[in-house]
Amino acid sequence: MHNESIDRWIHDHTFGQDQATDGERRTIIVIAITALVMVVEIASGFLSGSMALLADGLHMGSHATALTITAFAYYYTRRHARDKRFNFGTGKINSLAGFASAILLVVFALVMAVESIKRLISPVAIIFDMAIIVAFLGLVVNGACLFILRGREDDHHHQDGNEIHDHGHWLKRDHNLWSAYLHVLADTLTSFLAIIALLAGKYFGQVWLDPFMGIVGALLVARWSWGLIKVSAHVLLDMQVPESLSRRVKEAIELADGNRVSDQHIWAIGPGIYAAEIAVVTRKPRPPDTYWDLLPDDLGLVHFTVEVHACPET
């Protein structure tokens, strides 16, 4: 058989991973904003002698570094999308980056908790006015970055009020972008809780609220991170997709010609895209394309392998 005659059955495995995404563009904008604020705060800290401004500037630097990891993952995914060493494309790099970022967030939460406990045990003097200004600045900047990162994701999220509880919804998410969002959300929460605690400390003398809010923030960040760790690990370990998607595939195949699905494996290979291997037992074997045509178009299946077994008439 000449090579030309099989061209119609040959396809690549990029699945759109070679294209720049909206999430990548939003992340780059946020990195630019974060880097600019970092430079301004560090410069202001040196010029004014304010350790609070200098410390927050250095914190923004670590934040920019974490976001840069997100941006690099997007670049690497595009750059190697056509690399044949990746059996199903580079979509899982997205989940790998999300998993790594979630681990960093857990470490960040642990550091927050330890430092907060230390300050509960051994309180330190707080320059309230300067600290409140820095916290407000962080809240404004991080709030703007949250708005940029959220983008159209928020519209999709609210299509179904129960969607956040659906594991399938989490599999469809861009885990890389979601990890960047959680990094910024953690900083926003820290600034918000700090403002409450600092105002209470300045006007009501409740200095203990500052480290206490740090512990509350650490617990929330750890909880968010754990959710991202679980769902990204789900993709990295090729675990089965949610039962709702698996059931739709099986029902679509079995509706025609008395087909029966004897074996079925469906797993995520990127944000919202899946591969499937299915074994069908039937009295009327059909060409593979026939079974592909039975599947609904909205499932996100981009790679489909079917094994057909003829069942003798009885």
Phi, psi and omega in degrees: 000130179287149180301327182299331186282348180252005183301326183293340180261358181265133177219158178274177183237033178281322178051037178081002182286351179273001182256143175295137182258164177297325179297321178296316180297319179295321180297319180297320177299316181294321178299317180298315179297314182297316180296320179297313179296322178301312180297316180297315182292318180294316178298316179294324179296318178294316184290324183265347183077015182275116177289330180296314178295318180297316180296318180292326176296318178293324176297319177297329177295317177294324177296316178296325179295316179298319179292328178295325175300319177299313181296321179295322179299319177299314181298314182297321179300314179292316186297326185249016183301329182259010178287117185290351176291338176270109188302320181238036180082187186256018183300330183286346175300327177303312181288326178297316178295320178297320179297314181297318180294324179295322176298318177299321179295322177297317178299316178301318180295320179297317178298317177302314183294315181297313180296323180293318178297319178301319182285335173292320181285317181233086182300148177240158179291139182241128173274093192299312185301312180295317181297322180293319178299314180297317181296319178296318178300315179297320180296316181294311182296312182292327176297319177296319180294323177299316180299319181292314182291327183293310175048223182286349178302326182293321179297317180294320183299325185267010176295329180221119185299336181266003189295329182296337181269357182268118181301329179297324178298319179295325178293330181283343182293153169281100185296328178295313178293322180296325178293320177298318179299318181294323176301313181291321179298320178298317178294320179296316179298317179301315180296317182296312180294324179296319180299314179301312182294319182291320178295319178295322179292319183289316188262339182236000177074014181273068184295331182297339181294333182298305177292329179297317178296329176298320178292317178301314179298320180297319180296318180293317179298317179298320180295314178299317183297320181299322177298317179291322178300315182296313186286325178289324175295325177305317179287316184296330182266008178056038177288157181299148177290169179303152184302327182298318179288316179300320181294321180297320179295313182298316181295322180295320180289319187279353179287340187250137168054029179065027179294150172227131178273117182264339180205139183209129177227122179228130182216156181280138176239007179174177180298109177075011178235146189224157172244151182220142170234123187227137174252127183242132174253127184208153175279342182233081181301139180236165175298152182306323181300331181298320182286325176298319182292340179286341187279141176298150184282345188263016183276341182083013178285124180242348178220121188226122177239127182237138177245120188251127179245128179280128178257119183296149178296142180235000000 
